[in-house]
Amino acid sequence: MGNLILMVILYGLALTNNLNLVNYRNFSLGLWLLILITSGRFFKNWRKKSVKIQKQDWLILFVLLLFFSPLIKHSLYTPLNAWDAMAIWMLKAKSFFYANGAWDNLLYKNSLFEYSHREYPIGLPLLAAGYYRIINFVNDQTVQLYLLFFYLNIVFLFFGFMKQWLPKISTLIRTLVTLSLFILPNFMLYAHNGYADMLMSFYISISIILFIGLMEGKKIKDKMMTMELLLMTSAAGMLIKNEGYSFLVIVLILTGLVLGKELKKISRSNIVVSLVILLVGLAIQAEWKHFTNVRGLGFTFAEAKILANGLPRMQAIFNRYLLEFLNTDHYSLVLIVAWLIAMWQYSYLVIRKKFRILWPSLIIGLQLAAYTLIYFISPHPLEWQMGSSVYRLILHLLPALFLIIVYQASKMAELS
């Protein structure tokens, strides 16, 4: 949540040419203030025993960090070597280190930088640039370490989620399952290499957890708090990548359907907070779109259209999906097994007419449909576009699929 708030602040500073306010002095003052606020809240909850951290939890944290220590070392000592990282995301980060904002940024003035997809959202570049500005020099290695922790947090989230929903499974089995799922080659490759996809995966995973919490919540007060957090995490995606727009719309619609009649019970304060969250996000995006229009940067799919060869194109899209699902070089056998388990769970729940349990799956299903629509209407050569992106789009949704399988397994155990 702190990264999301920081992204919003950095967007505001970048769009008003005030990034010079991000420096070591101001960061130190803000950090100490944050420590004072959060430590007071933490110790207050500690006394009430609402925060329960067992010795076993510390041991598991140590084991997981020890297991991933080679990856941590790799992030610190390996230079950026991926094209999108160097030519898009980190190039923009460096441009915001040298410029005080978007309006006087050379990258957005000079057509020589058109290859960097200048119309893309700038959430990740601003986070990296903020770090550069705090230490007052460019250091891609420590930024890679910072990005790595989004991946590690997904691992911790999954372990904790599994502990909550499948408590009868031993700690050893939970640890082994977690490590088995998250050491896939594709996860290792994109864990810290300067791409924005792991950030998207992180916020989609949190949103799925919050959506499930919203569905399972009992008290209206808790549900409203969960809804506000869900709005924030689902809106984070549109600050990071274009794919985040469809995800936000999907979550908003399904949240409204899940709450149903309970929408009438929402207090005025909850409505105000929810509207503020949405308006802040929309205001940032409106200003960014205004900036891209003034600079003549266009829109990624401005030339998109439904092509005459629609049916063969759709067939080619599904064939490419199938090839990726069967790609053991990227996912070992994990994706195949996960998909088979999910299909078995869906069949069981449909037969038992427990359709409500399937709602979290509907989120990732509709998001995959949104990706498919983009491929369908894209003016770019399909083989080139899917060949360079489909494996990263699956990374967005794969941890969420793992979480959903755990949730559905828990609900199926209750039914049996």
C-alpha positions in Angstrom: 0.0 0.0 0.0 2.9 2.3 0.7 4.2 1.9 -2.8 0.8 2.7 -4.2 0.6 5.9 -2.2 4.1 6.8 -3.2 3.2 6.2 -6.9 0.3 8.6 -6.6 2.5 11.3 -5.0 5.2 10.8 -7.6 2.7 11.1 -10.4 1.4 14.3 -9.0 5.0 15.7 -8.7 6.0 14.6 -12.1 2.9 16.1 -13.8 3.6 19.4 -12.0 7.3 19.4 -12.6 8.1 19.2 -8.8 10.2 16.0 -8.6 13.0 18.1 -7.2 11.1 17.8 -3.9 12.1 14.2 -3.8 15.5 14.2 -2.1 17.3 12.6 0.8 16.3 15.3 3.3 12.6 15.2 2.6 12.6 11.4 2.4 14.3 11.2 5.8 11.7 13.5 7.4 8.9 11.6 5.9 10.4 8.2 6.9 10.7 9.2 10.5 7.2 10.5 10.6 5.9 7.3 9.1 7.9 5.2 11.6 6.4 7.2 14.5 2.8 6.8 13.2 3.0 3.1 12.3 5.0 2.0 15.4 2.4 3.6 17.6 -0.4 1.8 15.8 1.6 -1.5 15.9 2.3 -1.5 19.6 -1.3 -0.5 20.3 -2.5 -3.6 18.4 0.3 -5.7 20.0 -1.1 -4.9 23.5 -4.6 -5.9 22.4 -3.0 -9.1 21.0 -4.6 -8.4 17.6 -1.2 -8.9 16.1 0.0 -12.5 16.7 3.4 -13.4 15.3 4.5 -16.8 16.4 8.1 -18.1 16.6 7.3 -20.5 13.8 6.4 -17.5 11.5 9.8 -16.0 12.0 11.4 -19.3 11.3 9.5 -19.7 8.0 10.4 -16.2 7.0 14.1 -16.9 7.6 13.9 -20.2 5.6 12.2 -18.5 2.7 14.7 -15.6 2.6 17.5 -18.1 2.9 16.1 -20.1 0.0 15.9 -17.0 -2.2 19.2 -15.6 -1.1 20.9 -16.6 -4.4 18.2 -14.6 -6.2 18.7 -11.6 -3.9 22.5 -11.8 -4.6 21.7 -12.1 -8.4 19.6 -8.9 -8.3 22.4 -7.0 -6.6 25.3 -8.0 -8.9 23.7 -8.6 -12.3 23.3 -5.6 -14.7 20.1 -5.0 -16.6 20.1 -7.1 -19.8 16.5 -7.2 -21.0 15.5 -4.9 -23.9 12.2 -3.6 -22.4 13.9 -2.9 -19.1 16.7 -0.9 -20.6 14.9 0.8 -23.5 11.5 1.5 -21.8 11.1 1.3 -18.1 14.6 2.1 -16.7 15.3 4.6 -19.5 12.2 6.6 -18.4 13.4 6.2 -14.8 16.7 7.8 -15.7 14.9 10.6 -17.6 12.9 11.5 -14.5 16.1 11.5 -12.4 17.6 14.2 -14.7 14.3 16.1 -15.3 12.0 17.7 -12.6 8.9 16.3 -14.3 7.2 15.2 -17.4 6.8 18.6 -19.1 10.5 19.5 -19.2 11.6 15.9 -19.8 13.7 15.5 -23.0 12.5 12.0 -23.5 9.0 13.3 -24.1 10.1 16.2 -26.3 12.5 14.4 -28.7 11.1 12.0 -31.3 14.3 10.0 -31.2 12.8 8.2 -28.1 9.6 7.0 -29.9 10.9 3.4 -29.5 10.4 3.7 -25.7 6.6 3.6 -25.9 6.4 7.0 -24.3 2.6 6.8 -23.9 2.9 3.9 -21.4 2.0 4.6 -17.7 5.0 5.7 -15.7 4.3 4.1 -12.3 7.4 1.9 -12.3 9.8 4.5 -13.8 8.7 7.0 -11.1 9.3 4.6 -8.3 12.8 3.9 -9.6 13.5 7.6 -10.3 12.3 8.4 -6.7 15.0 6.0 -5.4 17.6 7.5 -7.7 16.8 10.9 -6.4 16.9 9.9 -2.7 20.5 8.4 -3.1 21.3 11.2 -5.7 22.8 8.9 -8.3 21.6 6.1 -10.7 22.0 2.6 -9.3 20.1 -0.1 -11.3 21.3 -2.9 -9.0 19.6 -1.7 -5.8 16.5 -0.9 -7.9 16.5 -4.5 -9.0 16.6 -5.5 -5.3 13.7 -3.2 -4.6 11.7 -4.7 -7.5 12.6 -8.3 -6.3 10.6 -7.7 -3.1 7.4 -7.4 -5.1 8.0 -11.0 -6.2 9.0 -12.1 -2.7 5.9 -10.5 -1.2 3.8 -12.6 -3.6 5.5 -15.7 -2.2 4.8 -14.5 1.4 1.2 -13.7 0.5 0.6 -17.1 -0.9 2.1 -18.9 2.1 0.0 -16.8 4.5 -3.1 -17.2 2.4 -2.6 -21.0 2.4 -2.2 -21.0 6.1 -5.5 -19.1 6.5 -7.6 -21.2 4.2 -6.0 -24.6 4.5 -4.9 -24.6 8.2 -5.0 -28.4 8.6 -2.0 -28.8 6.1 1.3 -28.9 7.9 3.8 -26.1 7.8 6.3 -28.3 6.0 3.8 -29.1 3.2 2.8 -25.5 2.9 6.4 -24.4 2.6 7.2 -27.1 0.0 4.1 -26.3 -2.1 4.9 -22.5 -2.0 8.5 -23.1 -3.1 7.5 -25.5 -5.8 5.1 -23.1 -7.3 7.2 -20.0 -7.2 10.6 -21.3 -8.5 9.3 -21.5 -12.0 11.8 -20.3 -14.7 9.6 -17.5 -15.7 9.2 -16.2 -12.2 13.0 -16.3 -11.7 13.5 -14.5 -15.0 11.1 -11.6 -14.3 11.5 -11.4 -10.5 13.8 -8.4 -10.7 14.9 -7.7 -14.3 13.3 -4.2 -14.6 10.0 -5.1 -16.1 6.7 -3.9 -14.8 4.9 -7.3 -15.0 5.8 -8.5 -11.5 4.3 -5.3 -10.1 1.1 -6.0 -12.0 1.1 -9.6 -10.7 1.6 -8.3 -7.1 -1.4 -5.9 -7.2 -3.6 -8.4 -9.0 -2.8 -11.0 -6.3 -3.6 -8.6 -3.5 -6.8 -7.6 -5.2 -7.9 -11.3 -5.5 -7.2 -11.8 -1.8 -9.2 -8.7 -0.9 -12.1 -9.7 -3.2 -12.3 -13.0 -1.4 -12.2 -11.2 1.9 -15.1 -9.0 0.7 -17.1 -12.1 -0.3 -16.4 -13.9 3.0 -16.7 -11.0 5.3 -19.5 -11.0 7.9 -19.6 -7.5 9.3 -20.6 -4.7 7.0 -18.0 -2.4 8.6 -15.2 -4.9 7.7 -16.6 -5.3 4.2 -16.5 -1.6 3.6 -12.9 -1.3 4.8 -12.0 -4.2 2.5 -13.8 -2.6 -0.4 -11.9 0.6 0.0 -8.6 -1.3 0.0 -9.7 -3.3 -3.0 -10.5 -0.1 -4.9 -7.0 1.1 -4.2 -5.1 -2.1 -5.2 -7.2 -2.7 -8.3 -6.6 1.0 -9.4 -2.9 0.6 -8.9 -2.6 -1.5 -12.1 -3.6 1.5 -14.4 -0.7 3.5 -12.9 1.7 0.7 -14.0 0.6 -0.8 -17.3 -2.3 -0.3 -19.8 -3.7 -3.8 -18.8 -4.6 -2.2 -15.5 -7.6 -0.3 -17.0 -9.5 -3.5 -17.8 -8.7 -5.0 -14.5 -10.1 -2.0 -12.6 -13.4 -2.0 -14.6 -13.8 -5.8 -14.0 -13.2 -5.5 -10.3 -15.6 -2.5 -9.9 -18.4 -4.4 -11.7 -17.9 -7.7 -9.8 -17.6 -5.8 -6.5 -21.0 -4.2 -7.1 -22.5 -7.6 -7.9 -21.0 -9.2 -4.9 -22.2 -6.6 -2.5 -25.7 -6.5 -4.1 -28.3 -5.4 -1.7 -25.6 -4.5 0.9 -24.8 -1.5 -1.2 -27.7 0.2 0.5 -26.0 -0.3 3.9 -22.9 1.6 2.9 -22.4 4.7 5.1 -21.9 8.2 3.7 -18.3 8.2 5.0 -17.6 4.9 3.1 -19.1 6.4 -0.1 -17.0 9.6 0.3 -13.8 7.6 0.8 -14.5 5.3 -2.2 -15.3 8.2 -4.4 -12.1 10.0 -3.3 -10.0 6.9 -4.2 -11.6 6.7 -7.6 -11.5 10.4 -8.3 -7.8 10.6 -7.4 -7.0 7.7 -9.7 -9.1 9.1 -12.5 -7.7 12.6 -12.1 -4.1 11.3 -12.4 -5.0 9.4 -15.5 -6.9 12.3 -17.0 -3.9 14.6 -16.5 -1.5 11.9 -17.9 -3.7 11.5 -21.0 -3.8 15.3 -21.3 0.0 15.4 -21.2 0.3 12.6 -23.8 -2.2 14.4 -26.1 -0.3 17.7 -25.9 2.9 16.0 -26.6 1.3 14.1 -29.5 2.3 10.7 -28.1 -0.9 9.0 -29.3 -2.4 5.9 -27.9 -1.0 2.4 -28.0 -4.0 0.9 -29.9 -5.1 4.1 -31.7 -5.1 2.1 -35.0 -6.8 -1.0 -33.6 -9.7 -2.4 -35.6 -11.6 -5.7 -36.2 -9.8 -7.3 -39.1 -11.4 -9.2 -42.0 -9.7 -12.4 -41.1 -11.3 -12.4 -37.6 -12.0 -16.1 -37.2 -8.5 -17.4 -38.3 -7.0 -14.7 -36.1 -9.0 -15.8 -33.1 -8.0 -19.4 -33.8 -4.3 -18.4 -34.0 -4.7 -16.6 -30.6 -6.0 -19.7 -28.9 -3.4 -21.9 -30.5 -0.7 -19.5 -29.1 -2.3 -19.7 -25.7 -2.3 -23.5 -25.8 1.4 -23.6 -26.8 2.2 -21.3 -23.9 0.2 -23.4 -21.4 2.2 -26.5 -22.6 5.6 -24.7 -22.4 7.5 -26.7 -19.8 10.6 -24.5 -20.4 8.7 -21.6 -18.8 6.5 -23.3 -16.2 7.7 -26.9 -15.9 4.6 -29.0 -15.3 3.1 -26.6 -12.8 0.8 -24.7 -15.2 -0.6 -27.8 -16.7 -1.3 -29.4 -13.3 -2.7 -26.1 -11.9 -5.0 -25.8 -14.9 -6.2 -29.4 -14.6 -6.9 -28.9 -10.8 -8.8 -25.7 -11.6 -10.9 -27.4 -14.2 -11.7 -30.2 -11.8 -12.7 -27.7 -9.1 -14.9 -25.7 -11.6 -16.7 -28.9 -12.6 -17.4 -29.9 -9.0 -18.6 -26.5 -8.0 -20.8 -26.1 -11.0 -22.4 -29.5 -10.4 -23.0 -28.5 -6.8 -24.4 -25.2 -8.0 -22.0 -23.2 -5.8 -21.6 -20.5 -8.4 -20.7 -17.7 -5.9 -17.4 -19.5 -5.1 -16.4 -19.1 -8.7 -16.6 -15.3 -8.7 -12.8 -14.7 -8.0 -12.1 -16.9 -11.1 -14.3 -14.7 -13.1 -11.9 -11.8 -12.5 -8.9 -13.5 -14.0 -11.2 -15.1 -16.7 -12.4 -11.7 -17.8 -8.9 -10.2 -17.6 -7.7 -12.9 -19.9 -10.6 -12.1 -22.2 -9.5 -8.5 -22.2 -6.0 -9.6 -23.2 -7.5 -11.7 -26.0 -9.6 -8.8 -27.3 -6.4 -6.6 -27.5 -4.7 -9.3 -29.5 -7.8 -9.6 -31.7 -8.0 -5.9 -32.6 -4.3 -5.1 -32.5 -2.9 -3.7 -35.8 0.5 -5.4 -35.1 1.5 -8.7 -36.5 0.0 -11.3 -34.2 2.9 -13.8 -34.1 5.3 -11.0 -33.2 3.1 -9.4 -30.6 2.0 -12.6 -28.8 5.5 -14.1 -29.1 6.9 -11.1 -27.2 4.2 -10.7 -24.6 1.9 -13.7 -23.8 4.3 -15.3 -21.3 4.4 -12.0 -19.4 0.6 -11.6 -19.4 0.3 -15.1 -17.9 2.7 -13.9 -15.1 0.1 -11.3 -14.3 -2.5 -14.0 -13.6 -0.7 -17.1 -12.5 -0.2 -16.2 -8.8 -3.8 -15.2 -8.7 -4.8 -18.6 -10.1 -2.8 -20.3 -7.4 -4.6 -18.3 -4.7 -8.0 -19.1 -6.2 -7.2 -22.8 -6.3 -6.4 -22.7 -2.6 -9.6 -20.8 -1.8 -11.7 -23.2 -3.9 -10.1 -26.2 -2.2 -11.0 -24.8 1.2 -14.6 -24.3 0.2 -14.8 -27.7 -1.4 -13.5 -29.2 1.8 -16.4 -27.5 3.7 -18.9 -28.9 1.2 -17.7 -32.5 1.5 
